[in-house]
């Protein structure tokens, strides 16, 4: 059985609660997007194509999916804290690979460790934040979990872009700074209350694949499709937007590129903050609709070669993604039985991270033959159809809200 122990084990409020767990979550996720504005520098230093940029990015997503499939429910067995500490160690190893980088092999290794960290954090940290919430804090903790996820992903490129543009050692300083943050997060994790009442001592892994409890299946399908579409937009901005900004728009300032990527995640966090007011059942189709509008603006920016339209598309699309994402996660986690919550959330993120990886690799492949603009237009058109379909389905057959 899993219980919320933020109040019981907090030692009279002296031990960290869900906000501290959310901070650990955000720091870990920031490391996964830290290299985003730096890919252009790596291209100049090492020499590789746009397709290889998306492949390097996809290595991360494949690692996330693999971890979720193999160990997505592991924190339900051994406890949240041990898994979070392993995630922090993986994040530190990723930064170390980038600091030692001398070619593509270490780039791939760094992204593999990033994927391991993100895969472990997605289920364990989300569950920990929710379970550490005290009575009456469930809604705020749910927002804290999704905001930490998206906010952390957005802060990574903003931090590295600013440091790479205005500080020395552009390919090293961002990772040294992140190593310091990981050390802080590891210290916080050590003192977090454990929310799994009877954790086992390192049982063998039992890969579960995508296993959804029967009581969640009615909610899971529309929620997962909406997450796939929203994460596809995030993948486009995380992997390709900096290249589009520099190659097509002539924007070579790394801080600006990082800020453009940050804007989509900032808007996502704002969208998430509105979900509770609207209600998860309504926020899911509304978020999909706003996401479609954002994708139309992104497509318009590709045609008009406009940075303003690209930023507007990031803000609108990110807001829609945030609305739909938090609604989907709220519905899925609320419907999941406590004993299988970590595994169910991990299955949800498997679908989401498939959306952030496969379409982006397709964009990279198409860009090699058609050009970045044409590939982006095909991508936005396909994701628009997917988001519109998910939103329509959720509007016609509203999922039950826990």
Order of alpha helices (4+ residues) and beta strands (2+ residues): alpha-alpha-alpha-alpha-alpha-alpha-alpha-alpha-alpha-alpha-alpha-alpha-alpha-alpha-alpha
